[in-house]
Amino acid sequence: MEKIPSAYLEGYEKARLYDPAVADNYIRHTLIGDPELDPVMEELSTLPTAEIHRLVRGAVEQQEDVMARAPKILCDFMESVREPPSWVDFKAFRPGIRAFHANMSNMLIAYAVGSAVEGFSTLVSKSFSITGRVTGMGNGGQRRLRQNNRHMVEIYYPGGLDRDGDGWKVSMRIRFIHARVRRLMAESEAWNHEAWGTPLSAAHIGGISLFTFSIRQFEHATSMGAVVTPDQKESIVAIWRYVGHILGVPESILYTDEDEARNLYKVAHMCEPPPDDDSLAVANTVFKVIPVMAGVKTEGERKSLSRYAYRLSRALIGNQLADKFKYPRTFRIRWIVLLYYRLRDGLIRLLTPEAVQRQGAFDQIFDATQYDEEGISYRMPDHVRATQSSPW
């Protein structure tokens, strides 16, 4: 390796003792963003922000009148992503879709207090901290969590990953936003290239985020009582491999199966430096947002729900990481916390009619998901700091 971001040096040396090839590949991709889309956004960057919004919306929504006058580089890019790769089998997505909808309440909770928090333990937290999108003043944290939930819902909707499906469109929107933020952050003095590599790198998206949103999330949901069959797990892996492709993860770090994804995730965390103050701030923001999203009004109720969320999160992510995040002192015996949750959830299901359960699950996922009046928003930031950027 000719160039290694300094923050990764210590972890990288240890990871190479475990799997040198995967460690080398992960570190190599900390210097790579989106090789296909980044040059497109570079060319569009000279345009007014409103024009960029219009072009991106027109490109993703296939608006012929917009694309007829769009820059050739954007037209060529959209043509290159129009058809899925030959390895995509949409029928193979069906078991995973069923698994999500059968367990969607646990899925949302597992993401918020489990897999997402684990993801924030890496240097990906730097982008959230610098922009202030999650940790800053206002409703940024709540909106971000709701948008992630929206992404999940649309991906797991039947047909959502078809070219005309909202799962595909939201995924492509995220790819454009990543490229936009990557450029803004790379130009900012707040980003330390020598220490951290490329903002929103292919390493973080392909090596950590894909596994976080797929298998890791379902593992946490299973700990909470969700039931996932082997064929459903295989389907979930296939779904998120294709989502990774839509998000612009290069084939060189895009996993092919569960074993490869799991090993990459393990090596990636070995390469990453220990959580710092930025990781702590981003991770703990989740617990401030949850009571607000739940509609809890009084301060006492918010504190009670927040404590409960911390306790469940500690049981999912483990005491070691929870202590690094400086979680409050809560009950530390994992199996008792998870047993209590399962019994509580089971009792509610037992006493609640099935029709009411289905309606309640739908209401919960709708309330926890960001749906704007205009539909999918293609607005993008025009400043690296969320507080100085136009609304997006």
C-alpha positions as CSV (number, residue, x, y, z in Angstrom):
1,M,0.0,0.0,0.0
2,E,1.5,3.3,-1.1
3,K,-0.7,5.6,0.8
4,I,-2.7,4.8,4.0
5,P,-4.7,7.4,5.9
6,S,-3.0,7.8,9.2
7,A,-6.1,7.1,11.3
8,Y,-6.2,3.6,10.0
9,L,-2.5,2.7,10.4
10,E,-2.8,0.9,13.8
11,G,-6.0,-1.1,12.9
12,Y,-4.8,-1.9,9.4
13,E,-1.6,-3.6,10.8
14,K,-3.7,-5.8,13.1
15,A,-6.3,-6.6,10.3
16,R,-3.5,-7.7,8.0
17,L,-2.6,-10.4,10.5
18,Y,-6.1,-11.8,10.2
19,D,-6.8,-11.3,6.4
20,P,-4.2,-9.3,4.5
21,A,-6.0,-9.3,1.1
22,V,-9.3,-8.0,2.5
23,A,-7.5,-5.5,4.8
24,D,-5.5,-4.2,1.8
25,N,-8.7,-3.9,-0.3
26,Y,-10.6,-2.1,2.4
27,I,-7.9,0.5,3.0
28,R,-7.5,1.0,-0.7
29,H,-11.2,1.9,-0.9
30,T,-10.9,4.5,1.9
31,L,-9.3,6.6,-0.9
32,I,-12.1,6.0,-3.4
33,G,-15.5,7.6,-3.6
34,D,-17.8,7.0,-6.5
35,P,-15.6,6.7,-9.7
36,E,-18.6,6.9,-12.0
37,L,-20.7,9.7,-10.5
38,D,-18.1,11.9,-8.9
39,P,-16.9,13.2,-12.3
40,V,-20.5,14.0,-13.2
41,M,-21.1,16.0,-10.1
42,E,-17.7,17.7,-10.7
43,E,-19.0,19.0,-14.0
44,L,-22.4,20.0,-12.6
45,S,-20.9,21.8,-9.6
46,T,-20.5,25.0,-11.7
47,L,-24.3,25.2,-12.1
48,P,-26.7,27.0,-9.7
49,T,-28.0,24.7,-6.9
50,A,-31.6,24.9,-8.2
51,E,-30.5,23.8,-11.6
52,I,-28.6,20.8,-10.1
53,H,-31.8,19.9,-8.3
54,R,-33.8,20.1,-11.5
55,L,-31.3,18.0,-13.4
56,V,-31.0,15.3,-10.8
57,R,-34.8,15.0,-10.5
58,G,-35.2,14.9,-14.2
59,A,-32.5,12.2,-14.5
60,V,-33.9,9.9,-11.8
61,E,-37.6,10.5,-12.7
62,Q,-36.8,10.0,-16.4
63,Q,-38.2,13.3,-17.5
64,E,-37.6,13.4,-21.2
65,D,-37.9,17.2,-21.5
66,V,-35.2,17.8,-18.9
67,M,-32.9,15.1,-20.2
68,A,-33.2,16.4,-23.8
69,R,-31.2,19.5,-22.7
70,A,-29.1,17.9,-19.9
71,P,-25.3,17.8,-20.0
72,K,-24.0,14.8,-22.0
73,I,-22.0,13.4,-19.0
74,L,-25.2,13.2,-17.0
75,C,-27.1,11.5,-19.8
76,D,-24.3,9.0,-20.3
77,F,-24.2,8.2,-16.6
78,M,-28.0,7.6,-16.4
79,E,-27.9,5.4,-19.5
80,S,-25.1,3.3,-17.8
81,V,-27.3,2.6,-14.8
82,R,-30.6,2.0,-16.6
83,E,-30.3,-1.8,-16.7
84,P,-29.5,-4.0,-13.7
85,P,-26.4,-6.3,-13.8
86,S,-26.8,-9.8,-15.2
87,W,-26.4,-11.3,-11.7
88,V,-29.6,-9.6,-10.4
89,D,-32.6,-12.0,-9.9
90,F,-35.6,-10.0,-8.8
91,K,-37.6,-13.2,-7.9
92,A,-34.9,-14.0,-5.4
93,F,-35.9,-10.8,-3.5
94,R,-39.3,-12.1,-2.5
95,P,-38.4,-14.0,0.6
96,G,-36.4,-11.1,2.0
97,I,-39.4,-8.8,1.3
98,R,-41.7,-11.1,3.2
99,A,-39.2,-11.3,6.1
100,F,-39.1,-7.5,6.5
101,H,-42.8,-7.0,6.4
102,A,-43.4,-9.9,8.9
103,N,-40.9,-8.2,11.4
104,M,-41.0,-4.6,10.4
105,S,-41.6,-3.2,13.9
106,N,-38.5,-5.0,15.3
107,M,-36.6,-4.1,12.1
108,L,-37.0,-0.3,12.7
109,I,-36.0,-0.6,16.3
110,A,-33.1,-2.9,15.5
111,Y,-31.7,-0.4,13.0
112,A,-32.1,2.7,15.3
113,V,-30.6,1.3,18.5
114,G,-28.5,-1.5,17.1
115,S,-26.9,-1.6,13.7
116,A,-26.9,2.1,13.0
117,V,-25.2,2.8,16.3
118,E,-22.6,0.2,15.5
119,G,-22.0,1.9,12.2
120,F,-21.4,5.2,13.9
121,S,-18.5,3.7,15.8
122,T,-16.4,4.0,12.6
123,L,-14.9,7.1,10.9
124,V,-18.2,7.5,8.9
125,S,-19.3,9.4,12.0
126,K,-16.9,12.2,10.8
127,S,-19.2,13.2,7.9
128,F,-22.2,13.4,10.2
129,S,-20.3,15.4,12.8
130,I,-18.8,17.9,10.4
131,T,-22.0,18.6,8.5
132,G,-24.1,18.7,11.7
133,R,-26.8,17.0,9.8
134,V,-27.5,14.7,12.7
135,T,-25.9,16.4,15.7
136,G,-26.7,20.0,14.9
137,M,-29.6,22.1,16.1
138,G,-33.0,21.6,14.7
139,N,-34.7,18.4,13.4
140,G,-31.8,17.1,11.3
141,G,-31.3,14.0,13.4
142,Q,-35.0,13.1,13.3
143,R,-35.2,13.8,9.6
144,R,-32.2,11.7,8.8
145,L,-33.5,8.7,10.8
146,R,-36.9,9.0,9.1
147,Q,-35.2,9.2,5.6
148,N,-33.3,6.0,6.4
149,N,-36.5,4.3,7.4
150,R,-38.1,5.5,4.2
151,H,-35.3,4.0,2.2
152,M,-35.8,0.6,3.9
153,V,-39.5,0.7,3.4
154,E,-39.2,1.4,-0.4
155,I,-36.5,-1.2,-0.9
156,Y,-38.6,-3.9,0.7
157,Y,-41.7,-2.9,-1.2
158,P,-42.6,-5.4,-3.9
159,G,-41.2,-4.0,-7.2
160,G,-39.4,-1.2,-5.3
161,L,-36.1,-2.0,-6.9
162,D,-37.4,-1.9,-10.4
163,R,-36.1,1.1,-12.4
164,D,-39.5,2.8,-11.9
165,G,-39.7,1.8,-8.2
166,D,-39.3,4.2,-5.4
167,G,-36.7,1.9,-3.8
168,W,-34.5,2.4,-6.8
169,K,-35.1,6.1,-7.0
170,V,-34.5,6.7,-3.3
171,S,-31.2,4.7,-3.5
172,M,-30.1,6.7,-6.5
173,R,-31.0,9.9,-4.8
174,I,-28.8,8.9,-1.9
175,R,-26.0,8.2,-4.4
176,F,-26.3,11.7,-5.8
177,I,-26.3,13.2,-2.3
178,H,-23.3,11.2,-1.3
179,A,-21.4,12.6,-4.3
180,R,-22.6,16.1,-3.6
181,V,-21.6,16.0,0.1
182,R,-18.3,14.2,-0.8
183,R,-17.4,17.2,-3.0
184,L,-18.4,19.8,-0.4
185,M,-16.6,18.1,2.3
186,A,-13.4,17.5,0.3
187,E,-13.2,21.2,-0.3
188,S,-13.8,22.0,3.4
189,E,-10.9,22.7,5.7
190,A,-12.8,20.6,8.3
191,W,-12.0,17.3,6.4
192,N,-8.6,15.8,7.2
193,H,-7.6,14.0,4.0
194,E,-4.3,12.7,5.3
195,A,-5.9,11.1,8.4
196,W,-9.3,10.0,7.1
197,G,-9.0,9.4,3.3
198,T,-12.0,10.2,1.1
199,P,-15.3,11.4,2.6
200,L,-18.1,8.9,2.3
201,S,-15.7,6.4,0.9
202,A,-16.5,3.2,-1.0
203,A,-14.9,1.4,2.0
204,H,-17.5,2.7,4.4
205,I,-20.5,2.3,2.1
206,G,-19.4,-1.1,0.6
207,G,-17.6,-2.5,3.6
208,I,-19.7,-1.4,6.5
209,S,-23.0,0.1,5.5
210,L,-24.3,-2.7,3.3
211,F,-23.8,-5.3,6.0
212,T,-25.1,-2.9,8.7
213,F,-28.4,-2.5,6.8
214,S,-28.8,-6.2,5.8
215,I,-27.6,-9.1,7.9
216,R,-26.6,-7.1,11.0
217,Q,-29.9,-5.4,11.2
218,F,-31.8,-8.8,10.9
219,E,-29.4,-10.3,13.5
220,H,-30.4,-7.7,16.0
221,A,-34.1,-8.1,15.1
222,T,-33.8,-11.8,15.6
223,S,-32.4,-11.2,19.1
224,M,-35.5,-9.2,19.8
225,G,-37.8,-12.0,18.6
226,A,-38.0,-11.8,14.8
227,V,-38.0,-15.0,12.9
228,V,-35.9,-15.2,9.7
229,T,-35.4,-18.4,7.7
230,P,-32.2,-19.3,5.9
231,D,-33.7,-18.6,2.4
232,Q,-35.0,-15.2,3.7
233,K,-31.5,-14.4,4.9
234,E,-30.0,-15.3,1.6
235,S,-32.6,-13.1,-0.1
236,I,-31.8,-10.2,2.1
237,V,-28.1,-10.5,1.2
238,A,-29.1,-10.5,-2.5
239,I,-31.3,-7.4,-2.1
240,W,-28.6,-5.3,-0.4
241,R,-26.0,-6.4,-2.9
242,Y,-28.1,-4.9,-5.6
243,V,-28.8,-1.8,-3.5
244,G,-25.0,-1.5,-3.1
245,H,-24.7,-1.5,-6.9
246,I,-27.3,1.2,-7.2
247,L,-25.5,3.3,-4.5
248,G,-22.3,3.1,-6.6
249,V,-20.2,0.6,-4.6
250,P,-17.5,-0.5,-7.0
251,E,-17.5,-4.2,-7.9
252,S,-14.0,-4.4,-6.3
253,I,-15.5,-4.1,-2.8
254,L,-19.1,-5.2,-3.5
255,Y,-19.7,-8.5,-1.7
256,T,-21.0,-11.6,-3.5
257,D,-22.5,-13.6,-0.6
258,E,-23.1,-13.6,3.1
259,D,-19.7,-15.1,4.1
260,E,-17.8,-12.5,2.1
261,A,-20.0,-9.7,3.4
262,R,-19.5,-10.8,7.0
263,N,-15.7,-11.2,6.7
264,L,-15.4,-7.8,5.0
265,Y,-17.5,-6.2,7.8
266,K,-15.2,-7.8,10.5
267,V,-12.0,-6.8,8.8
268,A,-13.4,-3.3,8.2
269,H,-14.1,-2.8,11.9
270,M,-10.6,-4.1,12.7
271,C,-9.1,-1.4,10.4
272,E,-11.2,1.4,11.9
273,P,-9.8,3.4,14.8
274,P,-11.6,3.4,18.2
275,P,-14.7,5.6,18.6
276,D,-13.9,9.2,19.4
277,D,-15.9,12.2,20.5
278,D,-17.5,12.5,17.1
279,S,-18.7,8.9,17.2
280,L,-20.0,9.4,20.7
281,A,-22.0,12.5,19.8
282,V,-23.5,11.0,16.6
283,A,-24.4,7.7,18.3
284,N,-26.1,9.4,21.3
285,T,-28.1,11.7,19.1
286,V,-30.3,8.7,18.2
287,F,-31.5,8.4,21.8
288,K,-32.5,12.1,21.8
289,V,-34.5,11.6,18.6
290,I,-36.4,8.4,19.5
291,P,-38.8,10.0,22.1
292,V,-39.5,12.9,19.7
293,M,-40.4,10.5,16.8
294,A,-42.5,8.5,19.2
295,G,-44.6,11.6,20.0
296,V,-43.8,11.6,23.7
297,K,-44.8,14.9,25.1
298,T,-43.6,15.2,28.7
299,E,-40.0,15.4,29.8
300,G,-40.5,12.6,32.3
301,E,-41.8,10.2,29.6
302,R,-39.1,11.2,27.2
303,K,-36.4,10.4,29.8
304,S,-38.1,7.0,30.5
305,L,-38.3,6.0,26.9
306,S,-34.7,7.2,26.3
307,R,-33.5,5.0,29.2
308,Y,-35.4,2.1,27.8
309,A,-33.8,2.6,24.4
310,Y,-30.3,2.8,25.9
311,R,-30.9,-0.4,27.9
312,L,-32.1,-2.3,24.7
313,S,-29.2,-0.8,22.7
314,R,-26.7,-2.0,25.2
315,A,-28.1,-5.5,25.1
316,L,-27.8,-5.5,21.3
317,I,-24.4,-3.9,20.7
318,G,-22.7,-5.2,23.9
319,N,-21.3,-3.6,27.0
320,Q,-17.9,-2.9,25.5
321,L,-19.1,-0.6,22.7
322,A,-21.8,0.8,24.9
323,D,-19.2,1.8,27.5
324,K,-17.1,3.4,24.8
325,F,-20.1,5.5,23.8
326,K,-20.6,6.4,27.5
327,Y,-24.1,5.0,27.7
328,P,-25.8,5.7,31.1
329,R,-25.4,3.0,33.7
330,T,-28.2,0.6,32.8
331,F,-28.9,-3.1,33.3
332,R,-25.9,-5.0,31.8
333,I,-27.1,-8.6,31.6
334,R,-28.0,-9.0,27.9
335,W,-30.2,-12.1,27.9
336,I,-32.5,-10.7,30.7
337,V,-33.1,-7.4,28.8
338,L,-33.8,-9.3,25.6
339,L,-36.1,-11.8,27.3
340,Y,-38.0,-9.0,28.9
341,Y,-38.4,-7.3,25.5
342,R,-39.6,-10.6,23.9
343,L,-42.1,-11.3,26.7
344,R,-43.4,-7.7,26.6
345,D,-43.8,-7.8,22.8
346,G,-45.4,-11.3,22.9
347,L,-47.9,-10.2,25.5
348,I,-48.9,-7.2,23.5
349,R,-49.4,-9.4,20.4
350,L,-51.4,-12.0,22.4
351,L,-53.8,-9.4,23.7
352,T,-54.1,-7.4,20.5
353,P,-56.4,-8.6,17.7
354,E,-54.5,-9.5,14.5
355,A,-56.2,-6.8,12.4
356,V,-55.3,-4.1,15.0
357,Q,-51.7,-5.5,15.0
358,R,-51.4,-5.1,11.2
359,Q,-52.8,-1.5,11.3
360,G,-50.6,-0.6,14.3
361,A,-47.5,-1.9,12.5
362,F,-48.4,0.1,9.4
363,D,-49.1,3.3,11.4
364,Q,-45.8,2.9,13.2
365,I,-43.7,2.5,10.1
366,F,-45.5,5.3,8.4
367,D,-45.1,7.7,11.4
368,A,-41.3,6.8,11.6
369,T,-40.8,7.4,7.9
370,Q,-40.1,10.7,6.0
371,Y,-42.7,11.4,3.4
372,D,-42.5,14.9,2.0
373,E,-45.5,16.5,0.3
374,E,-43.6,16.8,-3.0
375,G,-42.8,13.1,-3.0
376,I,-39.1,12.1,-3.2
377,S,-37.1,15.2,-2.5
378,Y,-34.1,15.8,-4.9
379,R,-32.9,18.9,-3.1
380,M,-29.2,18.9,-2.2
381,P,-27.0,20.7,0.2
382,D,-25.1,23.8,-1.0
383,H,-22.9,24.1,2.0
384,V,-20.9,21.5,4.0
385,R,-22.5,22.8,7.3
386,A,-26.2,21.9,7.6
387,T,-26.9,25.1,9.5
388,Q,-25.6,27.2,6.6
389,S,-27.1,25.1,3.8
390,S,-30.4,25.7,2.0
391,P,-33.1,23.2,3.2
392,W,-32.8,19.8,1.6
